[in-house]
Amino acid sequence: MQKKKLTSYPKEKINILFLENISDVAVQQFAKNGYKSVRKINAAMSEADLIKEIKNVHLLGIRSKTNITSNVLQAATKLQAIGCFCIGVNQVDLKKATASGVAVFNAPYSNTRSVAELVIGSSIMLIRKITDKNKAAHDGIWLKDASGSHELRGKTLGIVGYGNIGSQVSVLAESLGMKVIFHDTETKLPLGNAVSCKTLKELLQQSDIVTLHVPELKTTKNLINKTNLRYFKKGAVLINYARGEVVDLKSLRTSLLSSALSGAAVDVFPVEPEKNGDVFTTVLQGLPNVILTPHIGGSTQEAQVNIGIDVSNKLFNYLEKGTSIGSHTVPALALPPQEGAHRILHIHYNRPGVLSQINTMLSKNNINILGQYLKTNEDIGYVVLDVDMHLSKNAAELLKKVKQTIKVRLLY
């Protein structure tokens, strides 16, 4: 029978906090692995409330509504890692998390299929003007009319941002007989028969349907603005399942009212309610042939299960093995387990000579290093050390004295 591995910190004492109704799969994953102190809250938390709650938390799980600010991280003295159970990490102050030695993980691929399917579904609804006919039927009006209704087959889909989601939309669209063009700031290998456009203007001028799949950056804020809306084909359709700041909604409203665009589907907004049931307003409400949804592009049961498994596994690997693959803050590093050794994690500011200090200090105290790996990014360095198991506690205390140290953890 295999001997149970001793850890430097008993699992039952590791406090885990999940916010925003994270999938029960994640809770079950931790419970199966022996973690007893798991608290789940269905809503997001304000900065003030989170500052009160986080001081004894070792692992934090969030989605897109909880903002992890510098003040929150300052109060999180025991925090080892943050799991963002969603695609993005823009809700976390990554600079402060990096300086604090807190690993930040997410699930960039787990809900791509859910979003891609909804893009295709919305495209069909809009190009057939189903929203108008649906409303008329609910209002008791029989609107059997083919004018302005079209098939997707043979139409051109323009994809802005050819990443994980954009490329999957591309494959689905081609299977329906669409011509696919795309524009990305980076060179991307086309899938199928998709064709790259050199400029956004070129893409907008050719597309019957434009779908956005770009991150929220300074360069993408109001990417679809009054000027770019003029380049759209007459009667084109716009779909935004990316980020709320990417589209100037007032200009979009003007284009829809003037029939320059024939329809739109918007799932993300510059300001969104914090919880279900809150009042929501947008300038697009009440417009014909417009689909408005409450940020549910990736919200399917399958996607939430996949995200729960993906992020949980990344947190396990970091907490129990020191593996930081997929982290946005701690340099990506993976070292195989070393038999007969104890593992120490050392996070430090990326300055010349730190590794030399570590090796010199351990050598002077006759502590043998059985395995060692260093990875750095622009701001910090991450060292995983396997040392003689009889001397590991002494080694961990010595490493805390190394200049530029941010965090030291005796893993096992």
Buried (B, 14 or more C-beta within 10 A) or exposed (E): EEEEEEBBBEBEEBBBBBBBBBBBBBBBBBEEEEBEBBEBBEBBBEBEEBBEBBEEBBBBBBBBBBBBBBBBBEBBEEBBBBBBBBBBBBBBBBEBBBBBBBBBBBBBBBBBBBBBBBBBEBBBBBBBBBBBBEEBEEEEEEEEEEEBEBEBEEBBBBBBBBBBBBBBBBEBBBEBEBBBBBBBEEEBEBBEEBEBBEEBBBBBBBBBBBBBBBBBEEEBBBBBBEEBBEBBBEBBBBBBBBBBBBBBBEBBBBBBEEEBBBBBBBBBBBEBBEEEEEEEEBEBEEBEBBBBBBBEBBBBEEBBBBBBBBBBBBBBBBBBBBBBEBBBBBBEBEBEEBEEBBBBBBBBBBEEEBBEBBBEBBEEEEBEBBBBBBBBBEBBBBBBBBBBBEBBEBBBEBBEEBEBBBBBBBBB
